Amino acid sequence: MELSKKVAYLKGLMDGLKIDENTNEGKILKLMADVLEDMADTIEDIATEVDETVDLVDAIDEDLGALEEDYYELDDEQDDDDDCDCDFCDDDEEMYECVCPSCGDKIMLGENIIADGSIDCPNCGEKLEFDFGEDQDDE
């Protein structure tokens, strides 16, 4: 049963009991019933607004999802980690992970960058140098 119907039922019971509204107790009970009625109306209005807001947010979420798909042009099969849009990477070359000793940022580097011998950290600007002379002699 809706809240407003319960309050109307309560008011009907009060009328059936023939409570004298001229007594102190009758005045309080009538006032309480009126307050309950106002509260029930307000709660029902809020519930309606919440339902409408939830429907609107769901519609916005669906629209945003469609926009994201169109904007990023991502397929379900496409893996974001495999595609790198930076200028340093070549899709055909093997990638290596490097950690900057200054800021701790992880950087993915291609063989051509490592062969150049150095790169500036994109996060903090620290010059990172690569020297594999000793390692290459061991092989």
C-alpha positions as YAML, in Angstrom:
chain: A
units: angstrom
residues:
- id: 1
  name: MET
  ca: [0.00, 0.00, 0.00]
- id: 2
  name: GLU
  ca: [1.31, 3.46, -0.91]
- id: 3
  name: LEU
  ca: [2.32, 5.78, 1.89]
- id: 4
  name: SER
  ca: [-0.39, 8.33, 1.08]
- id: 5
  name: LYS
  ca: [-3.04, 5.60, 1.16]
- id: 6
  name: LYS
  ca: [-1.82, 4.46, 4.58]
- id: 7
  name: VAL
  ca: [-2.08, 8.02, 5.90]
- id: 8
  name: ALA
  ca: [-5.58, 8.36, 4.42]
- id: 9
  name: TYR
  ca: [-6.54, 5.08, 6.12]
- id: 10
  name: LEU
  ca: [-5.17, 6.39, 9.43]
- id: 11
  name: LYS
  ca: [-7.16, 9.62, 9.07]
- id: 12
  name: GLY
  ca: [-10.25, 7.57, 8.29]
- id: 13
  name: LEU
  ca: [-9.73, 5.55, 11.48]
- id: 14
  name: MET
  ca: [-9.41, 8.76, 13.47]
- id: 15
  name: ASP
  ca: [-12.65, 10.05, 11.98]
- id: 16
  name: GLY
  ca: [-14.35, 6.72, 12.76]
- id: 17
  name: LEU
  ca: [-13.23, 6.92, 16.38]
- id: 18
  name: LYS
  ca: [-14.86, 10.36, 16.60]
- id: 19
  name: ILE
  ca: [-11.87, 11.87, 18.36]
- id: 20
  name: ASP
  ca: [-12.81, 15.26, 19.71]
- id: 21
  name: GLU
  ca: [-10.52, 17.80, 18.03]
- id: 22
  name: ASN
  ca: [-11.26, 20.35, 20.75]
- id: 23
  name: THR
  ca: [-9.31, 18.42, 23.39]
- id: 24
  name: ASN
  ca: [-5.55, 18.68, 23.72]
- id: 25
  name: GLU
  ca: [-5.09, 15.05, 22.66]
- id: 26
  name: GLY
  ca: [-7.43, 15.47, 19.68]
- id: 27
  name: LYS
  ca: [-5.55, 18.57, 18.50]
- id: 28
  name: ILE
  ca: [-2.23, 16.72, 18.68]
- id: 29
  name: LEU
  ca: [-3.54, 13.65, 16.84]
- id: 30
  name: LYS
  ca: [-5.09, 15.79, 14.08]
- id: 31
  name: LEU
  ca: [-1.88, 17.79, 13.70]
- id: 32
  name: MET
  ca: [0.19, 14.58, 13.59]
- id: 33
  name: ALA
  ca: [-2.08, 13.13, 10.90]
- id: 34
  name: ASP
  ca: [-1.76, 16.32, 8.84]
- id: 35
  name: VAL
  ca: [2.04, 16.26, 9.18]
- id: 36
  name: LEU
  ca: [2.09, 12.59, 8.14]
- id: 37
  name: GLU
  ca: [0.01, 13.44, 5.09]
- id: 38
  name: ASP
  ca: [2.40, 16.25, 4.09]
- id: 39
  name: MET
  ca: [5.41, 13.98, 4.63]
- id: 40
  name: ALA
  ca: [3.84, 11.20, 2.54]
- id: 41
  name: ASP
  ca: [3.15, 13.62, -0.32]
- id: 42
  name: THR
  ca: [6.73, 14.95, -0.20]
- id: 43
  name: ILE
  ca: [8.24, 11.45, -0.10]
- id: 44
  name: GLU
  ca: [6.16, 10.33, -3.06]
- id: 45
  name: ASP
  ca: [7.20, 13.44, -5.03]
- id: 46
  name: ILE
  ca: [10.86, 12.75, -4.25]
- id: 47
  name: ALA
  ca: [10.51, 9.09, -5.24]
- id: 48
  name: THR
  ca: [9.01, 10.13, -8.57]
- id: 49
  name: GLU
  ca: [11.85, 12.58, -9.20]
- id: 50
  name: VAL
  ca: [14.44, 9.94, -8.28]
- id: 51
  name: ASP
  ca: [12.89, 7.47, -10.74]
- id: 52
  name: GLU
  ca: [12.95, 10.10, -13.50]
- id: 53
  name: THR
  ca: [16.57, 10.99, -12.65]
- id: 54
  name: VAL
  ca: [17.65, 7.35, -12.76]
- id: 55
  name: ASP
  ca: [16.03, 6.95, -16.19]
- id: 56
  name: LEU
  ca: [17.77, 10.11, -17.40]
- id: 57
  name: VAL
  ca: [21.18, 8.99, -16.07]
- id: 58
  name: ASP
  ca: [20.75, 5.59, -17.74]
- id: 59
  name: ALA
  ca: [19.97, 7.30, -21.05]
- id: 60
  name: ILE
  ca: [23.01, 9.59, -20.68]
- id: 61
  name: ASP
  ca: [25.20, 6.58, -19.86]
- id: 62
  name: GLU
  ca: [24.05, 4.77, -23.00]
- id: 63
  name: ASP
  ca: [24.65, 7.88, -25.14]
- id: 64
  name: LEU
  ca: [28.10, 8.37, -23.61]
- id: 65
  name: GLY
  ca: [28.98, 4.75, -24.31]
- id: 66
  name: ALA
  ca: [27.99, 5.19, -27.95]
- id: 67
  name: LEU
  ca: [30.03, 8.40, -28.18]
- id: 68
  name: GLU
  ca: [33.07, 6.70, -26.64]
- id: 69
  name: GLU
  ca: [32.83, 3.86, -29.15]
- id: 70
  name: ASP
  ca: [32.56, 6.34, -32.03]
- id: 71
  name: TYR
  ca: [35.32, 8.63, -30.75]
- id: 72
  name: TYR
  ca: [37.86, 6.01, -29.83]
- id: 73
  name: GLU
  ca: [36.79, 3.58, -32.55]
- id: 74
  name: LEU
  ca: [37.62, 0.64, -30.31]
- id: 75
  name: ASP
  ca: [36.67, -2.89, -31.23]
- id: 76
  name: ASP
  ca: [35.94, -5.49, -28.58]
- id: 77
  name: GLU
  ca: [38.87, -7.55, -29.88]
- id: 78
  name: GLN
  ca: [41.31, -4.64, -29.85]
- id: 79
  name: ASP
  ca: [43.71, -4.52, -26.91]
- id: 80
  name: ASP
  ca: [44.73, -1.02, -25.80]
- id: 81
  name: ASP
  ca: [48.08, -2.26, -24.44]
- id: 82
  name: ASP
  ca: [49.18, -3.51, -27.86]
- id: 83
  name: ASP
  ca: [48.71, -0.20, -29.62]
- id: 84
  name: CYS
  ca: [51.05, 2.62, -28.81]
- id: 85
  name: ASP
  ca: [50.58, 6.00, -30.43]
- id: 86
  name: CYS
  ca: [53.90, 7.47, -29.30]
- id: 87
  name: ASP
  ca: [56.62, 8.54, -31.73]
- id: 88
  name: PHE
  ca: [59.17, 6.14, -30.26]
- id: 89
  name: CYS
  ca: [57.45, 2.84, -31.00]
- id: 90
  name: ASP
  ca: [57.35, 0.71, -34.12]
- id: 91
  name: ASP
  ca: [54.63, -1.96, -34.10]
- id: 92
  name: ASP
  ca: [57.01, -4.52, -35.62]
- id: 93
  name: GLU
  ca: [59.87, -4.13, -33.13]
- id: 94
  name: GLU
  ca: [60.24, -5.80, -29.77]
- id: 95
  name: MET
  ca: [59.43, -3.60, -26.76]
- id: 96
  name: TYR
  ca: [61.31, -3.36, -23.47]
- id: 97
  name: GLU
  ca: [60.24, -1.86, -20.16]
- id: 98
  name: CYS
  ca: [62.54, 0.62, -18.44]
- id: 99
  name: VAL
  ca: [62.07, 2.23, -15.02]
- id: 100
  name: CYS
  ca: [63.34, 5.76, -14.56]
- id: 101
  name: PRO
  ca: [65.65, 5.84, -11.50]
- id: 102
  name: SER
  ca: [64.61, 9.44, -10.70]
- id: 103
  name: CYS
  ca: [60.82, 9.32, -10.79]
- id: 104
  name: GLY
  ca: [60.07, 5.58, -10.97]
- id: 105
  name: ASP
  ca: [57.97, 5.99, -14.12]
- id: 106
  name: LYS
  ca: [57.75, 2.87, -16.30]
- id: 107
  name: ILE
  ca: [58.64, 3.55, -19.93]
- id: 108
  name: MET
  ca: [58.17, 1.19, -22.88]
- id: 109
  name: LEU
  ca: [61.08, 1.41, -25.30]
- id: 110
  name: GLY
  ca: [61.65, -0.07, -28.72]
- id: 111
  name: GLU
  ca: [64.93, -1.55, -29.90]
- id: 112
  name: ASN
  ca: [65.66, 1.53, -32.03]
- id: 113
  name: ILE
  ca: [65.53, 3.84, -28.98]
- id: 114
  name: ILE
  ca: [67.78, 1.53, -26.98]
- id: 115
  name: ALA
  ca: [70.20, 1.36, -29.93]
- id: 116
  name: ASP
  ca: [70.39, 5.18, -29.91]
- id: 117
  name: GLY
  ca: [71.87, 4.86, -26.42]
- id: 118
  name: SER
  ca: [69.76, 7.40, -24.51]
- id: 119
  name: ILE
  ca: [66.36, 9.05, -24.08]
- id: 120
  name: ASP
  ca: [64.91, 11.75, -21.85]
- id: 121
  name: CYS
  ca: [62.30, 10.46, -19.40]
- id: 122
  name: PRO
  ca: [58.91, 11.70, -20.64]
- id: 123
  name: ASN
  ca: [57.77, 12.15, -17.03]
- id: 124
  name: CYS
  ca: [60.64, 14.03, -15.35]
- id: 125
  name: GLY
  ca: [63.07, 14.83, -18.18]
- id: 126
  name: GLU
  ca: [65.97, 12.87, -16.65]
- id: 127
  name: LYS
  ca: [68.42, 11.61, -19.30]
- id: 128
  name: LEU
  ca: [68.41, 7.82, -19.36]
- id: 129
  name: GLU
  ca: [71.45, 6.20, -20.95]
- id: 130
  name: PHE
  ca: [71.73, 2.63, -22.19]
- id: 131
  name: ASP
  ca: [75.08, 0.89, -22.37]
- id: 132
  name: PHE
  ca: [75.03, -2.77, -23.32]
- id: 133
  name: GLY
  ca: [78.67, -3.00, -24.32]
- id: 134
  name: GLU
  ca: [79.59, -5.49, -21.59]
- id: 135
  name: ASP
  ca: [76.41, -7.56, -22.04]
- id: 136
  name: GLN
  ca: [76.89, -7.81, -25.79]
- id: 137
  name: ASP
  ca: [80.53, -8.97, -25.35]
- id: 138
  name: ASP
  ca: [79.39, -11.83, -23.10]
- id: 139
  name: GLU
  ca: [77.13, -13.26, -25.81]
...
